[in-house]
């Protein structure tokens, strides 16, 4: 895995902070940046495609990959497994691209512990009120909303362990995209 150490970027942030929108913008500025496709045991949503949005695996398949030491990181989140395959990183690097992993705080800190040169970027909301409005806009039910807000507070507390913290200010998306792109450009090997 040493080949990836100086060329591995990780982005985390709470649900509804705008990670995917920011990442889509950054990928337009840095076309060689390629997002890994995570594995999961959760059910595929109607609009999702296997090997495009996720590698959808059964619990048995996922656990076999754990036994085979195929994951860079994996964790159980909301009762389902999620993980990043080492082969995803290798494939991206072999094609002369820069790997980008979008994972939760727990996974990011695990990767950083094992790959100290990985660059961790945390995207923060401008306020918890803004985050709550974004979650409501996603039609998040009240029970799930409470869980996601509690998790957001825990994730925000862990942001201090990240190399960079960027605030995604509502109405300033282009500024956020440029800040993340600048961090990646500055830290590329």
TAMOUR-V504386 format. One record per residue. N is the residue number from 1. RES is the residue in one small letter. D_FIRST is the distance of its C-alpha to the first C-alpha in Angstrom with 1 decimal. Layout:
BEGIN
[[N:RES:D_FIRST] [N:RES:D_FIRST]]
END
This chain:
BEGIN
[[1:x:0.0] [2:x:3.8] [3:x:5.4] [4:x:5.7] [5:x:7.1] [6:x:10.5] [7:x:10.8] [8:x:10.4] [9:x:13.9] [10:x:15.3] [11:x:19.0] [12:x:21.1] [13:x:24.9] [14:x:27.7] [15:x:29.2] [16:x:31.4] [17:x:30.3] [18:x:29.7] [19:x:25.9] [20:x:26.1] [21:x:28.9] [22:x:27.2] [23:x:24.0] [24:x:26.3] [25:x:27.9] [26:x:24.8] [27:x:23.6] [28:x:27.1] [29:x:26.7] [30:x:23.1] [31:x:23.1] [32:x:19.7] [33:x:18.2] [34:x:17.3] [35:x:17.3] [36:x:15.2] [37:x:17.6] [38:x:17.5] [39:x:18.8] [40:x:22.0] [41:x:24.9] [42:x:27.4] [43:x:30.2] [44:x:29.9] [45:x:32.3] [46:x:34.9] [47:x:33.4] [48:x:29.8] [49:x:28.3] [50:x:25.8] [51:x:22.6] [52:x:23.8] [53:x:24.1] [54:x:22.1] [55:x:21.2] [56:x:24.2] [57:x:23.8] [58:x:26.2] [59:x:25.6] [60:x:25.6] [61:x:22.9] [62:x:20.7] [63:x:21.3] [64:x:20.5] [65:x:17.0] [66:x:16.7] [67:x:18.0] [68:x:15.6] [69:x:12.5] [70:x:11.7] [71:x:11.3] [72:x:8.9] [73:x:12.4] [74:x:15.9] [75:x:19.4] [76:x:23.0] [77:x:24.8] [78:x:28.6] [79:x:28.6] [80:x:26.0] [81:x:22.4] [82:x:19.8] [83:x:16.1] [84:x:13.1] [85:x:11.6] [86:x:8.0] [87:x:10.1] [88:x:11.6] [89:x:8.8] [90:x:8.3] [91:x:12.1] [92:x:12.7] [93:x:10.9] [94:x:12.6] [95:x:15.7] [96:x:15.5] [97:x:15.4] [98:x:14.0] [99:x:12.5] [100:x:14.8] [101:x:14.7] [102:x:18.1] [103:x:18.2] [104:x:20.6] [105:x:20.6] [106:x:19.6] [107:x:16.3] [108:x:15.6] [109:x:16.4] [110:x:14.2] [111:x:11.1] [112:x:12.5] [113:x:13.1] [114:x:9.6] [115:x:8.3] [116:x:11.6] [117:x:11.4] [118:x:11.2] [119:x:14.8] [120:x:17.0] [121:x:20.2] [122:x:22.9] [123:x:25.9] [124:x:29.1] [125:x:32.5] [126:x:35.4] [127:x:37.1] [128:x:37.0] [129:x:40.2] [130:x:38.5] [131:x:35.7] [132:x:38.4] [133:x:40.2] [134:x:37.1] [135:x:36.6] [136:x:40.4] [137:x:40.1] [138:x:37.6] [139:x:40.3] [140:x:38.4] [141:x:40.9] [142:x:42.1] [143:x:40.4] [144:x:37.0] [145:x:37.7] [146:x:38.2] [147:x:35.0] [148:x:33.0] [149:x:34.8] [150:x:34.2] [151:x:30.4] [152:x:30.5] [153:x:32.2] [154:x:29.5] [155:x:26.7] [156:x:28.7] [157:x:29.0] [158:x:25.2] [159:x:24.8] [160:x:25.5] [161:x:21.9] [162:x:20.7] [163:x:20.3] [164:x:22.8] [165:x:25.6] [166:x:27.5] [167:x:30.8] [168:x:31.5] [169:x:35.3] [170:x:37.4] [171:x:38.9] [172:x:36.4] [173:x:33.6] [174:x:33.3] [175:x:32.9] [176:x:30.0] [177:x:28.3] [178:x:28.9] [179:x:27.6] [180:x:24.2] [181:x:24.0] [182:x:24.9] [183:x:22.2] [184:x:19.5] [185:x:21.3] [186:x:21.6] [187:x:17.9] [188:x:16.5] [189:x:14.8]]
END
